[in-house]
Amino acid sequence: MTIKPLADRVVVKPVEVEETTKSGIILAASAQEKPQIAEVVAVGPGGMVDGKEVKMYVKTGDKVITSKYSGTEVKMDNTEYNIVRQSDILAIVE
């Protein structure tokens, strides 16, 4: 099963976060921050959104930084994805 985003939506897969601090302390799952860096899995076609023309600037495979609490979390085939609007993507990591 695949996810095909509509309009200005982007499907991203969070990048795994480190479970230990630089000093070697192991963090519990509840103490870890939600990852903000993610890999783009699928991109919607853009077009007219809320009466405005939206051009898509990200592409599949890009590493991006998203807003901290943006999007909708979806779990498919034991993999977690986040569906966000392109406007919730803050930057592309190069």
PDB file of N, CA, C and O in Angstrom:
ATOM      1  N   MET A   1       0.846  -1.172   0.000  1.00  0.00           N
ATOM      2  CA  MET A   1       0.000   0.000   0.000  1.00  0.00           C
ATOM      3  C   MET A   1       0.897   1.242   0.000  1.00  0.00           C
ATOM      4  O   MET A   1       1.896   1.292   0.717  1.00  0.00           O
ATOM      5  N   THR A   2       0.536   2.230  -0.801  1.00  0.00           N
ATOM      6  CA  THR A   2       1.312   3.467  -0.859  1.00  0.00           C
ATOM      7  C   THR A   2       0.446   4.652  -0.489  1.00  0.00           C
ATOM      8  O   THR A   2      -0.782   4.590  -0.562  1.00  0.00           O
ATOM      9  N   ILE A   3       1.097   5.729  -0.091  1.00  0.00           N
ATOM     10  CA  ILE A   3       0.393   6.963   0.249  1.00  0.00           C
ATOM     11  C   ILE A   3       0.650   7.964  -0.869  1.00  0.00           C
ATOM     12  O   ILE A   3       1.802   8.247  -1.196  1.00  0.00           O
ATOM     13  N   LYS A   4      -0.410   8.498  -1.453  1.00  0.00           N
ATOM     14  CA  LYS A   4      -0.292   9.506  -2.504  1.00  0.00           C
ATOM     15  C   LYS A   4      -0.907  10.805  -1.976  1.00  0.00           C
ATOM     16  O   LYS A   4      -2.129  10.915  -1.878  1.00  0.00           O
ATOM     17  N   PRO A   5      -0.067  11.791  -1.637  1.00  0.00           N
ATOM     18  CA  PRO A   5      -0.587  13.044  -1.072  1.00  0.00           C
ATOM     19  C   PRO A   5      -1.317  13.882  -2.115  1.00  0.00           C
ATOM     20  O   PRO A   5      -1.019  13.814  -3.307  1.00  0.00           O
ATOM     21  N   LEU A   6      -2.279  14.675  -1.645  1.00  0.00           N
ATOM     22  CA  LEU A   6      -3.050  15.548  -2.512  1.00  0.00           C
ATOM     23  C   LEU A   6      -2.622  17.002  -2.314  1.00  0.00           C
ATOM     24  O   LEU A   6      -2.069  17.357  -1.273  1.00  0.00           O
ATOM     25  N   ALA A   7      -2.880  17.828  -3.309  1.00  0.00           N
ATOM     26  CA  ALA A   7      -2.644  19.279  -3.267  1.00  0.00           C
ATOM     27  C   ALA A   7      -1.226  19.597  -2.796  1.00  0.00           C
ATOM     28  O   ALA A   7      -0.255  19.128  -3.390  1.00  0.00           O
ATOM     29  N   ASP A   8      -1.103  20.397  -1.727  1.00  0.00           N
ATOM     30  CA  ASP A   8       0.222  20.836  -1.267  1.00  0.00           C
ATOM     31  C   ASP A   8       0.751  19.993  -0.109  1.00  0.00           C
ATOM     32  O   ASP A   8       1.575  20.465   0.674  1.00  0.00           O
ATOM     33  N   ARG A   9       0.293  18.769   0.002  1.00  0.00           N
ATOM     34  CA  ARG A   9       0.722  17.881   1.080  1.00  0.00           C
ATOM     35  C   ARG A   9       2.002  17.143   0.696  1.00  0.00           C
ATOM     36  O   ARG A   9       2.267  16.883  -0.478  1.00  0.00           O
ATOM     37  N   VAL A  10       2.787  16.815   1.725  1.00  0.00           N
ATOM     38  CA  VAL A  10       4.046  16.089   1.542  1.00  0.00           C
ATOM     39  C   VAL A  10       4.087  14.979   2.587  1.00  0.00           C
ATOM     40  O   VAL A  10       3.805  15.224   3.760  1.00  0.00           O
ATOM     41  N   VAL A  11       4.436  13.759   2.174  1.00  0.00           N
ATOM     42  CA  VAL A  11       4.589  12.639   3.099  1.00  0.00           C
ATOM     43  C   VAL A  11       6.066  12.538   3.450  1.00  0.00           C
ATOM     44  O   VAL A  11       6.913  12.410   2.565  1.00  0.00           O
ATOM     45  N   VAL A  12       6.378  12.595   4.760  1.00  0.00           N
ATOM     46  CA  VAL A  12       7.763  12.507   5.212  1.00  0.00           C
ATOM     47  C   VAL A  12       7.907  11.360   6.197  1.00  0.00           C
ATOM     48  O   VAL A  12       6.958  10.985   6.886  1.00  0.00           O
ATOM     49  N   LYS A  13       9.116  10.812   6.250  1.00  0.00           N
ATOM     50  CA  LYS A  13       9.430   9.734   7.184  1.00  0.00           C
ATOM     51  C   LYS A  13      10.491  10.287   8.139  1.00  0.00           C
ATOM     52  O   LYS A  13      11.581  10.656   7.703  1.00  0.00           O
ATOM     53  N   PRO A  14      10.179  10.347   9.441  1.00  0.00           N
ATOM     54  CA  PRO A  14      11.146  10.898  10.399  1.00  0.00           C
ATOM     55  C   PRO A  14      12.451  10.128  10.393  1.00  0.00           C
ATOM     56  O   PRO A  14      12.466   8.902  10.284  1.00  0.00           O
ATOM     57  N   VAL A  15      13.558  10.871  10.512  1.00  0.00           N
ATOM     58  CA  VAL A  15      14.883  10.267  10.598  1.00  0.00           C
ATOM     59  C   VAL A  15      15.087   9.826  12.045  1.00  0.00           C
ATOM     60  O   VAL A  15      14.710  10.543  12.972  1.00  0.00           O
ATOM     61  N   GLU A  16      15.676   8.663  12.239  1.00  0.00           N
ATOM     62  CA  GLU A  16      15.890   8.128  13.586  1.00  0.00           C
ATOM     63  C   GLU A  16      16.720   9.093  14.422  1.00  0.00           C
ATOM     64  O   GLU A  16      17.708   9.650  13.943  1.00  0.00           O
ATOM     65  N   VAL A  17      16.312   9.288  15.677  1.00  0.00           N
ATOM     66  CA  VAL A  17      17.048  10.165  16.589  1.00  0.00           C
ATOM     67  C   VAL A  17      17.975   9.327  17.457  1.00  0.00           C
ATOM     68  O   VAL A  17      17.746   8.137  17.673  1.00  0.00           O
ATOM     69  N   GLU A  18      19.031   9.978  17.952  1.00  0.00           N
ATOM     70  CA  GLU A  18      19.950   9.279  18.838  1.00  0.00           C
ATOM     71  C   GLU A  18      19.284   9.048  20.182  1.00  0.00           C
ATOM     72  O   GLU A  18      18.561   9.912  20.679  1.00  0.00           O
ATOM     73  N   GLU A  19      19.524   7.895  20.767  1.00  0.00           N
ATOM     74  CA  GLU A  19      18.920   7.553  22.046  1.00  0.00           C
ATOM     75  C   GLU A  19      19.849   7.849  23.216  1.00  0.00           C
ATOM     76  O   GLU A  19      19.485   7.631  24.372  1.00  0.00           O
ATOM     77  N   THR A  20      21.056   8.347  22.919  1.00  0.00           N
ATOM     78  CA  THR A  20      21.979   8.702  23.989  1.00  0.00           C
ATOM     79  C   THR A  20      22.436  10.144  23.797  1.00  0.00           C
ATOM     80  O   THR A  20      22.467  10.647  22.675  1.00  0.00           O
ATOM     81  N   THR A  21      22.784  10.797  24.883  1.00  0.00           N
ATOM     82  CA  THR A  21      23.311  12.155  24.817  1.00  0.00           C
ATOM     83  C   THR A  21      24.796  12.092  24.480  1.00  0.00           C
ATOM     84  O   THR A  21      25.378  11.008  24.438  1.00  0.00           O
ATOM     85  N   LYS A  22      25.407  13.243  24.242  1.00  0.00           N
ATOM     86  CA  LYS A  22      26.834  13.275  23.927  1.00  0.00           C
ATOM     87  C   LYS A  22      27.679  12.735  25.063  1.00  0.00           C
ATOM     88  O   LYS A  22      28.757  12.188  24.828  1.00  0.00           O
ATOM     89  N   SER A  23      27.201  12.881  26.305  1.00  0.00           N
ATOM     90  CA  SER A  23      27.954  12.387  27.459  1.00  0.00           C
ATOM     91  C   SER A  23      27.704  10.911  27.742  1.00  0.00           C
ATOM     92  O   SER A  23      28.284  10.362  28.679  1.00  0.00           O
ATOM     93  N   GLY A  24      26.844  10.250  26.945  1.00  0.00           N
ATOM     94  CA  GLY A  24      26.620   8.826  27.083  1.00  0.00           C
ATOM     95  C   GLY A  24      25.398   8.419  27.881  1.00  0.00           C
ATOM     96  O   GLY A  24      25.202   7.233  28.142  1.00  0.00           O
ATOM     97  N   ILE A  25      24.569   9.382  28.276  1.00  0.00           N
ATOM     98  CA  ILE A  25      23.362   9.062  29.035  1.00  0.00           C
ATOM     99  C   ILE A  25      22.298   8.542  28.078  1.00  0.00           C
ATOM    100  O   ILE A  25      22.019   9.172  27.058  1.00  0.00           O
ATOM    101  N   ILE A  26      21.708   7.405  28.396  1.00  0.00           N
ATOM    102  CA  ILE A  26      20.663   6.813  27.561  1.00  0.00           C
ATOM    103  C   ILE A  26      19.332   7.457  27.926  1.00  0.00           C
ATOM    104  O   ILE A  26      18.960   7.503  29.098  1.00  0.00           O
ATOM    105  N   LEU A  27      18.614   7.955  26.917  1.00  0.00           N
ATOM    106  CA  LEU A  27      17.341   8.633  27.140  1.00  0.00           C
ATOM    107  C   LEU A  27      16.179   7.663  27.025  1.00  0.00           C
ATOM    108  O   LEU A  27      16.161   6.807  26.141  1.00  0.00           O
ATOM    109  N   ALA A  28      15.217   7.796  27.914  1.00  0.00           N
ATOM    110  CA  ALA A  28      13.975   7.020  27.816  1.00  0.00           C
ATOM    111  C   ALA A  28      13.171   7.567  26.648  1.00  0.00           C
ATOM    112  O   ALA A  28      13.349   8.721  26.259  1.00  0.00           O
ATOM    113  N   ALA A  29      12.289   6.753  26.088  1.00  0.00           N
ATOM    114  CA  ALA A  29      11.487   7.175  24.932  1.00  0.00           C
ATOM    115  C   ALA A  29      10.665   8.414  25.241  1.00  0.00           C
ATOM    116  O   ALA A  29      10.465   9.254  24.364  1.00  0.00           O
ATOM    117  N   SER A  30      10.183   8.545  26.475  1.00  0.00           N
ATOM    118  CA  SER A  30       9.368   9.702  26.839  1.00  0.00           C
ATOM    119  C   SER A  30      10.186  10.982  26.938  1.00  0.00           C
ATOM    120  O   SER A  30       9.626  12.074  26.846  1.00  0.00           O
ATOM    121  N   ALA A  31      11.499  10.873  27.124  1.00  0.00           N
ATOM    122  CA  ALA A  31      12.360  12.051  27.262  1.00  0.00           C
ATOM    123  C   ALA A  31      12.897  12.529  25.924  1.00  0.00           C
ATOM    124  O   ALA A  31      13.469  13.616  25.840  1.00  0.00           O
ATOM    125  N   GLN A  32      12.721  11.738  24.885  1.00  0.00           N
ATOM    126  CA  GLN A  32      13.247  12.110  23.575  1.00  0.00           C
ATOM    127  C   GLN A  32      12.322  13.116  22.902  1.00  0.00           C
ATOM    128  O   GLN A  32      11.100  13.049  23.028  1.00  0.00           O
ATOM    129  N   GLU A  33      12.939  14.048  22.183  1.00  0.00           N
ATOM    130  CA  GLU A  33      12.150  15.021  21.429  1.00  0.00           C
ATOM    131  C   GLU A  33      11.659  14.393  20.136  1.00  0.00           C
ATOM    132  O   GLU A  33      12.283  13.482  19.593  1.00  0.00           O
ATOM    133  N   LYS A  34      10.534  14.894  19.654  1.00  0.00           N
ATOM    134  CA  LYS A  34      10.016  14.458  18.371  1.00  0.00           C
ATOM    135  C   LYS A  34      11.004  14.909  17.289  1.00  0.00           C
ATOM    136  O   LYS A  34      11.390  16.078  17.264  1.00  0.00           O
ATOM    137  N   PRO A  35      11.417  14.004  16.396  1.00  0.00           N
ATOM    138  CA  PRO A  35      12.396  14.404  15.384  1.00  0.00           C
ATOM    139  C   PRO A  35      11.824  15.460  14.439  1.00  0.00           C
ATOM    140  O   PRO A  35      10.663  15.390  14.036  1.00  0.00           O
ATOM    141  N   GLN A  36      12.655  16.430  14.096  1.00  0.00           N
ATOM    142  CA  GLN A  36      12.228  17.469  13.178  1.00  0.00           C
ATOM    143  C   GLN A  36      12.823  17.262  11.793  1.00  0.00           C
ATOM    144  O   GLN A  36      12.341  17.844  10.821  1.00  0.00           O
ATOM    145  N   ILE A  37      13.866  16.438  11.688  1.00  0.00           N
ATOM    146  CA  ILE A  37      14.455  16.154  10.384  1.00  0.00           C
ATOM    147  C   ILE A  37      13.792  14.904   9.834  1.00  0.00           C
ATOM    148  O   ILE A  37      13.671  13.891  10.523  1.00  0.00           O
ATOM    149  N   ALA A  38      13.362  14.994   8.578  1.00  0.00           N
ATOM    150  CA  ALA A  38      12.655  13.874   7.955  1.00  0.00           C
ATOM    151  C   ALA A  38      13.050  13.768   6.491  1.00  0.00           C
ATOM    152  O   ALA A  38      13.564  14.717   5.898  1.00  0.00           O
ATOM    153  N   GLU A  39      12.800  12.596   5.920  1.00  0.00           N
ATOM    154  CA  GLU A  39      13.063  12.371   4.499  1.00  0.00           C
ATOM    155  C   GLU A  39      11.729  12.390   3.758  1.00  0.00           C
ATOM    156  O   GLU A  39      10.756  11.776   4.197  1.00  0.00           O
ATOM    157  N   VAL A  40      11.694  13.100   2.631  1.00  0.00           N
ATOM    158  CA  VAL A  40      10.475  13.203   1.833  1.00  0.00           C
ATOM    159  C   VAL A  40      10.261  11.885   1.097  1.00  0.00           C
ATOM    160  O   VAL A  40      11.148  11.404   0.390  1.00  0.00           O
ATOM    161  N   VAL A  41       9.065  11.303   1.272  1.00  0.00           N
ATOM    162  CA  VAL A  41       8.720  10.027   0.661  1.00  0.00           C
ATOM    163  C   VAL A  41       7.842  10.238  -0.576  1.00  0.00           C
ATOM    164  O   VAL A  41       7.999   9.543  -1.581  1.00  0.00           O
ATOM    165  N   ALA A  42       6.915  11.204  -0.496  1.00  0.00           N
ATOM    166  CA  ALA A  42       6.012  11.484  -1.615  1.00  0.00           C
ATOM    167  C   ALA A  42       5.605  12.959  -1.562  1.00  0.00           C
ATOM    168  O   ALA A  42       5.534  13.555  -0.487  1.00  0.00           O
ATOM    169  N   VAL A  43       5.340  13.538  -2.735  1.00  0.00           N
ATOM    170  CA  VAL A  43       4.979  14.952  -2.844  1.00  0.00           C
ATOM    171  C   VAL A  43       3.695  15.079  -3.658  1.00  0.00           C
ATOM    172  O   VAL A  43       3.544  14.449  -4.705  1.00  0.00           O
ATOM    173  N   GLY A  44       2.778  15.899  -3.162  1.00  0.00           N
ATOM    174  CA  GLY A  44       1.540  16.166  -3.892  1.00  0.00           C
ATOM    175  C   GLY A  44       1.804  17.000  -5.138  1.00  0.00           C
ATOM    176  O   GLY A  44       2.915  17.499  -5.320  1.00  0.00           O
ATOM    177  N   PRO A  45       0.804  17.158  -5.994  1.00  0.00           N
ATOM    178  CA  PRO A  45       0.994  17.870  -7.261  1.00  0.00           C
ATOM    179  C   PRO A  45       1.001  19.389  -7.153  1.00  0.00           C
ATOM    180  O   PRO A  45       1.362  20.066  -8.116  1.00  0.00           O
ATOM    181  N   GLY A  46       0.610  19.944  -6.006  1.00  0.00           N
ATOM    182  CA  GLY A  46       0.508  21.411  -5.903  1.00  0.00           C
ATOM    183  C   GLY A  46      -0.781  21.871  -6.557  1.00  0.00           C
ATOM    184  O   GLY A  46      -1.806  21.198  -6.455  1.00  0.00           O
ATOM    185  N   GLY A  47      -0.735  23.024  -7.235  1.00  0.00           N
ATOM    186  CA  GLY A  47      -1.924  23.543  -7.916  1.00  0.00           C
ATOM    187  C   GLY A  47      -2.623  24.589  -7.085  1.00  0.00           C
ATOM    188  O   GLY A  47      -1.990  25.269  -6.277  1.00  0.00           O
ATOM    189  N   MET A  48      -3.936  24.729  -7.275  1.00  0.00           N
ATOM    190  CA  MET A  48      -4.711  25.741  -6.568  1.00  0.00           C
ATOM    191  C   MET A  48      -5.078  25.236  -5.167  1.00  0.00           C
ATOM    192  O   MET A  48      -5.749  24.214  -5.020  1.00  0.00           O
ATOM    193  N   VAL A  49      -4.628  25.968  -4.144  1.00  0.00           N
ATOM    194  CA  VAL A  49      -4.933  25.633  -2.756  1.00  0.00           C
ATOM    195  C   VAL A  49      -5.435  26.900  -2.086  1.00  0.00           C
ATOM    196  O   VAL A  49      -4.714  27.896  -2.021  1.00  0.00           O
ATOM    197  N   ASP A  50      -6.671  26.870  -1.585  1.00  0.00           N
ATOM    198  CA  ASP A  50      -7.294  28.030  -0.942  1.00  0.00           C
ATOM    199  C   ASP A  50      -7.270  29.256  -1.850  1.00  0.00           C
ATOM    200  O   ASP A  50      -7.071  30.376  -1.378  1.00  0.00           O
ATOM    201  N   GLY A  51      -7.470  29.051  -3.137  1.00  0.00           N
ATOM    202  CA  GLY A  51      -7.531  30.161  -4.091  1.00  0.00           C
ATOM    203  C   GLY A  51      -6.184  30.707  -4.521  1.00  0.00           C
ATOM    204  O   GLY A  51      -6.131  31.720  -5.218  1.00  0.00           O
ATOM    205  N   LYS A  52      -5.095  30.066  -4.126  1.00  0.00           N
ATOM    206  CA  LYS A  52      -3.754  30.526  -4.490  1.00  0.00           C
ATOM    207  C   LYS A  52      -3.009  29.407  -5.192  1.00  0.00           C
ATOM    208  O   LYS A  52      -3.171  28.234  -4.856  1.00  0.00           O
ATOM    209  N   GLU A  53      -2.194  29.772  -6.168  1.00  0.00           N
ATOM    210  CA  GLU A  53      -1.375  28.800  -6.887  1.00  0.00           C
ATOM    211  C   GLU A  53      -0.197  28.383  -6.008  1.00  0.00           C
ATOM    212  O   GLU A  53       0.541  29.235  -5.514  1.00  0.00           O
ATOM    213  N   VAL A  54      -0.018  27.071  -5.813  1.00  0.00           N
ATOM    214  CA  VAL A  54       1.073  26.560  -4.989  1.00  0.00           C
ATOM    215  C   VAL A  54       2.016  25.747  -5.866  1.00  0.00           C
ATOM    216  O   VAL A  54       1.604  24.788  -6.519  1.00  0.00           O
ATOM    217  N   LYS A  55       3.288  26.144  -5.871  1.00  0.00           N
ATOM    218  CA  LYS A  55       4.321  25.402  -6.597  1.00  0.00           C
ATOM    219  C   LYS A  55       5.086  24.572  -5.580  1.00  0.00           C
ATOM    220  O   LYS A  55       5.452  25.075  -4.518  1.00  0.00           O
ATOM    221  N   MET A  56       5.330  23.315  -5.892  1.00  0.00           N
ATOM    222  CA  MET A  56       6.019  22.423  -4.970  1.00  0.00           C
ATOM    223  C   MET A  56       7.538  22.576  -5.134  1.00  0.00           C
ATOM    224  O   MET A  56       8.068  22.466  -6.240  1.00  0.00           O
ATOM    225  N   TYR A  57       8.224  22.830  -4.019  1.00  0.00           N
ATOM    226  CA  TYR A  57       9.666  23.059  -4.040  1.00  0.00           C
ATOM    227  C   TYR A  57      10.463  21.861  -3.552  1.00  0.00           C
ATOM    228  O   TYR A  57      11.667  21.786  -3.799  1.00  0.00           O
ATOM    229  N   VAL A  58       9.830  20.934  -2.872  1.00  0.00           N
ATOM    230  CA  VAL A  58      10.536  19.753  -2.386  1.00  0.00           C
ATOM    231  C   VAL A  58      10.300  18.589  -3.331  1.00  0.00           C
ATOM    232  O   VAL A  58       9.326  18.572  -4.084  1.00  0.00           O
ATOM    233  N   LYS A  59      11.203  17.613  -3.283  1.00  0.00           N
ATOM    234  CA  LYS A  59      11.052  16.431  -4.130  1.00  0.00           C
ATOM    235  C   LYS A  59      11.374  15.188  -3.312  1.00  0.00           C
ATOM    236  O   LYS A  59      11.992  15.277  -2.251  1.00  0.00           O
ATOM    237  N   THR A  60      10.960  14.056  -3.799  1.00  0.00           N
ATOM    238  CA  THR A  60      11.204  12.791  -3.121  1.00  0.00           C
ATOM    239  C   THR A  60      12.699  12.606  -2.884  1.00  0.00           C
ATOM    240  O   THR A  60      13.510  12.826  -3.784  1.00  0.00           O
ATOM    241  N   GLY A  61      13.054  12.202  -1.668  1.00  0.00           N
ATOM    242  CA  GLY A  61      14.456  11.973  -1.323  1.00  0.00           C
ATOM    243  C   GLY A  61      15.099  13.128  -0.582  1.00  0.00           C
ATOM    244  O   GLY A  61      16.146  12.944   0.038  1.00  0.00           O
ATOM    245  N   ASP A  62      14.501  14.326  -0.626  1.00  0.00           N
ATOM    246  CA  ASP A  62      15.046  15.480   0.103  1.00  0.00           C
ATOM    247  C   ASP A  62      14.981  15.225   1.601  1.00  0.00           C
ATOM    248  O   ASP A  62      14.038  14.601   2.088  1.00  0.00           O
ATOM    249  N   LYS A  63      15.974  15.704   2.328  1.00  0.00           N
ATOM    250  CA  LYS A  63      15.932  15.723   3.795  1.00  0.00           C
ATOM    251  C   LYS A  63      15.465  17.124   4.169  1.00  0.00           C
ATOM    252  O   LYS A  63      16.026  18.113   3.698  1.00  0.00           O
ATOM    253  N   VAL A  64      14.438  17.211   5.015  1.00  0.00           N
ATOM    254  CA  VAL A  64      13.830  18.491   5.363  1.00  0.00           C
ATOM    255  C   VAL A  64      13.692  18.648   6.870  1.00  0.00           C
ATOM    256  O   VAL A  64      13.732  17.672   7.619  1.00  0.00           O
ATOM    257  N   ILE A  65      13.528  19.899   7.300  1.00  0.00           N
ATOM    258  CA  ILE A  65      13.220  20.208   8.689  1.00  0.00           C
ATOM    259  C   ILE A  65      11.782  20.691   8.721  1.00  0.00           C
ATOM    260  O   ILE A  65      11.420  21.633   8.016  1.00  0.00           O
ATOM    261  N   THR A  66      10.958  20.040   9.546  1.00  0.00           N
ATOM    262  CA  THR A  66       9.542  20.404   9.643  1.00  0.00           C
ATOM    263  C   THR A  66       9.271  21.136  10.949  1.00  0.00           C
ATOM    264  O   THR A  66      10.063  21.070  11.889  1.00  0.00           O
ATOM    265  N   SER A  67       8.150  21.830  10.996  1.00  0.00           N
ATOM    266  CA  SER A  67       7.720  22.462  12.237  1.00  0.00           C
ATOM    267  C   SER A  67       7.550  21.378  13.290  1.00  0.00           C
ATOM    268  O   SER A  67       7.195  20.244  12.969  1.00  0.00           O
ATOM    269  N   LYS A  68       7.802  21.723  14.535  1.00  0.00           N
ATOM    270  CA  LYS A  68       7.860  20.737  15.609  1.00  0.00           C
ATOM    271  C   LYS A  68       6.583  19.905  15.776  1.00  0.00           C
ATOM    272  O   LYS A  68       6.664  18.681  15.882  1.00  0.00           O
ATOM    273  N   TYR A  69       5.425  20.535  15.801  1.00  0.00           N
ATOM    274  CA  TYR A  69       4.178  19.788  16.048  1.00  0.00           C
ATOM    275  C   TYR A  69       3.231  19.866  14.861  1.00  0.00           C
ATOM    276  O   TYR A  69       2.022  20.009  15.041  1.00  0.00           O
ATOM    277  N   SER A  70       3.763  19.774  13.660  1.00  0.00           N
ATOM    278  CA  SER A  70       2.926  19.906  12.466  1.00  0.00           C
ATOM    279  C   SER A  70       2.548  18.537  11.908  1.00  0.00           C
ATOM    280  O   SER A  70       3.178  17.523  12.210  1.00  0.00           O
ATOM    281  N   GLY A  71       1.512  18.541  11.097  1.00  0.00           N
ATOM    282  CA  GLY A  71       1.153  17.362  10.343  1.00  0.00           C
ATOM    283  C   GLY A  71       0.320  16.332  11.074  1.00  0.00           C
ATOM    284  O   GLY A  71      -0.059  16.497  12.234  1.00  0.00           O
ATOM    285  N   THR A  72       0.051  15.264  10.345  1.00  0.00           N
ATOM    286  CA  THR A  72      -0.739  14.145  10.845  1.00  0.00           C
ATOM    287  C   THR A  72       0.120  12.894  10.795  1.00  0.00           C
ATOM    288  O   THR A  72       0.682  12.559   9.752  1.00  0.00           O
ATOM    289  N   GLU A  73       0.219  12.207  11.920  1.00  0.00           N
ATOM    290  CA  GLU A  73       1.010  10.987  11.967  1.00  0.00           C
ATOM    291  C   GLU A  73       0.192   9.804  11.460  1.00  0.00           C
ATOM    292  O   GLU A  73      -0.972   9.638  11.823  1.00  0.00           O
ATOM    293  N   VAL A  74       0.822   8.982  10.613  1.00  0.00           N
ATOM    294  CA  VAL A  74       0.166   7.812  10.027  1.00  0.00           C
ATOM    295  C   VAL A  74       1.133   6.642  10.137  1.00  0.00           C
ATOM    296  O   VAL A  74       2.333   6.802   9.910  1.00  0.00           O
ATOM    297  N   LYS A  75       0.614   5.461  10.485  1.00  0.00           N
ATOM    298  CA  LYS A  75       1.451   4.266  10.555  1.00  0.00           C
ATOM    299  C   LYS A  75       0.944   3.259   9.537  1.00  0.00           C
ATOM    300  O   LYS A  75      -0.212   2.837   9.585  1.00  0.00           O
ATOM    301  N   MET A  76       1.823   2.877   8.611  1.00  0.00           N
ATOM    302  CA  MET A  76       1.481   1.893   7.578  1.00  0.00           C
ATOM    303  C   MET A  76       2.612   0.884   7.474  1.00  0.00           C
ATOM    304  O   MET A  76       3.781   1.263   7.422  1.00  0.00           O
ATOM    305  N   ASP A  77       2.275  -0.383   7.444  1.00  0.00           N
ATOM    306  CA  ASP A  77       3.263  -1.463   7.316  1.00  0.00           C
ATOM    307  C   ASP A  77       4.382  -1.314   8.346  1.00  0.00           C
ATOM    308  O   ASP A  77       5.558  -1.463   8.014  1.00  0.00           O
ATOM    309  N   ASN A  78       4.016  -1.021   9.592  1.00  0.00           N
ATOM    310  CA  ASN A  78       4.960  -0.860  10.708  1.00  0.00           C
ATOM    311  C   ASN A  78       5.975   0.264  10.504  1.00  0.00           C
ATOM    312  O   ASN A  78       7.034   0.261  11.131  1.00  0.00           O
ATOM    313  N   THR A  79       5.661   1.219   9.638  1.00  0.00           N
ATOM    314  CA  THR A  79       6.506   2.382   9.425  1.00  0.00           C
ATOM    315  C   THR A  79       5.690   3.629   9.715  1.00  0.00           C
ATOM    316  O   THR A  79       4.548   3.746   9.272  1.00  0.00           O
ATOM    317  N   GLU A  80       6.278   4.568  10.463  1.00  0.00           N
ATOM    318  CA  GLU A  80       5.572   5.802  10.791  1.00  0.00           C
ATOM    319  C   GLU A  80       5.894   6.880   9.764  1.00  0.00           C
ATOM    320  O   GLU A  80       7.050   7.081   9.392  1.00  0.00           O
ATOM    321  N   TYR A  81       4.850   7.566   9.315  1.00  0.00           N
ATOM    322  CA  TYR A  81       4.978   8.675   8.385  1.00  0.00           C
ATOM    323  C   TYR A  81       4.283   9.884   8.978  1.00  0.00           C
ATOM    324  O   TYR A  81       3.472   9.757   9.896  1.00  0.00           O
ATOM    325  N   ASN A  82       4.598  11.044   8.459  1.00  0.00           N
ATOM    326  CA  ASN A  82       3.953  12.276   8.860  1.00  0.00           C
ATOM    327  C   ASN A  82       3.523  12.985   7.575  1.00  0.00           C
ATOM    328  O   ASN A  82       4.333  13.167   6.666  1.00  0.00           O
ATOM    329  N   ILE A  83       2.260  13.383   7.497  1.00  0.00           N
ATOM    330  CA  ILE A  83       1.762  14.107   6.323  1.00  0.00           C
ATOM    331  C   ILE A  83       1.645  15.574   6.709  1.00  0.00           C
ATOM    332  O   ILE A  83       0.869  15.929   7.595  1.00  0.00           O
ATOM    333  N   VAL A  84       2.424  16.431   6.035  1.00  0.00           N
ATOM    334  CA  VAL A  84       2.465  17.854   6.352  1.00  0.00           C
ATOM    335  C   VAL A  84       2.163  18.679   5.104  1.00  0.00           C
ATOM    336  O   VAL A  84       2.273  18.191   3.979  1.00  0.00           O
ATOM    337  N   ARG A  85       1.784  19.926   5.320  1.00  0.00           N
ATOM    338  CA  ARG A  85       1.671  20.869   4.207  1.00  0.00           C
ATOM    339  C   ARG A  85       3.078  21.333   3.857  1.00  0.00           C
ATOM    340  O   ARG A  85       3.961  21.356   4.714  1.00  0.00           O
ATOM    341  N   GLN A  86       3.284  21.699   2.609  1.00  0.00           N
ATOM    342  CA  GLN A  86       4.593  22.201   2.225  1.00  0.00           C
ATOM    343  C   GLN A  86       4.983  23.429   3.054  1.00  0.00           C
ATOM    344  O   GLN A  86       6.164  23.644   3.329  1.00  0.00           O
ATOM    345  N   SER A  87       3.998  24.230   3.451  1.00  0.00           N
ATOM    346  CA  SER A  87       4.285  25.422   4.256  1.00  0.00           C
ATOM    347  C   SER A  87       4.781  25.078   5.659  1.00  0.00           C
ATOM    348  O   SER A  87       5.341  25.942   6.334  1.00  0.00           O
ATOM    349  N   ASP A  88       4.587  23.827   6.120  1.00  0.00           N
ATOM    350  CA  ASP A  88       5.108  23.391   7.421  1.00  0.00           C
ATOM    351  C   ASP A  88       6.557  22.944   7.337  1.00  0.00           C
ATOM    352  O   ASP A  88       7.179  22.655   8.359  1.00  0.00           O
ATOM    353  N   ILE A  89       7.104  22.885   6.118  1.00  0.00           N
ATOM    354  CA  ILE A  89       8.515  22.523   5.937  1.00  0.00           C
ATOM    355  C   ILE A  89       9.310  23.824   6.019  1.00  0.00           C
ATOM    356  O   ILE A  89       9.083  24.762   5.255  1.00  0.00           O
ATOM    357  N   LEU A  90      10.247  23.855   6.966  1.00  0.00           N
ATOM    358  CA  LEU A  90      11.013  25.071   7.213  1.00  0.00           C
ATOM    359  C   LEU A  90      12.254  25.196   6.341  1.00  0.00           C
ATOM    360  O   LEU A  90      12.628  26.302   5.950  1.00  0.00           O
ATOM    361  N   ALA A  91      12.903  24.060   6.029  1.00  0.00           N
ATOM    362  CA  ALA A  91      14.142  24.112   5.261  1.00  0.00           C
ATOM    363  C   ALA A  91      14.448  22.759   4.652  1.00  0.00           C
ATOM    364  O   ALA A  91      13.938  21.730   5.098  1.00  0.00           O
ATOM    365  N   ILE A  92      15.294  22.774   3.618  1.00  0.00           N
ATOM    366  CA  ILE A  92      15.826  21.547   3.025  1.00  0.00           C
ATOM    367  C   ILE A  92      17.253  21.412   3.519  1.00  0.00           C
ATOM    368  O   ILE A  92      18.034  22.359   3.429  1.00  0.00           O
ATOM    369  N   VAL A  93      17.605  20.232   4.045  1.00  0.00           N
ATOM    370  CA  VAL A  93      18.942  19.989   4.567  1.00  0.00           C
ATOM    371  C   VAL A  93      19.800  19.460   3.429  1.00  0.00           C
ATOM    372  O   VAL A  93      19.438  18.476   2.782  1.00  0.00           O
ATOM    373  N   GLU A  94      20.937  20.108   3.180  1.00  0.00           N
ATOM    374  CA  GLU A  94      21.832  19.677   2.097  1.00  0.00           C
ATOM    375  C   GLU A  94      23.108  19.087   2.639  1.00  0.00           C
ATOM    376  O   GLU A  94      23.974  18.673   1.868  1.00  0.00           O
TER     377      GLU A  94
END
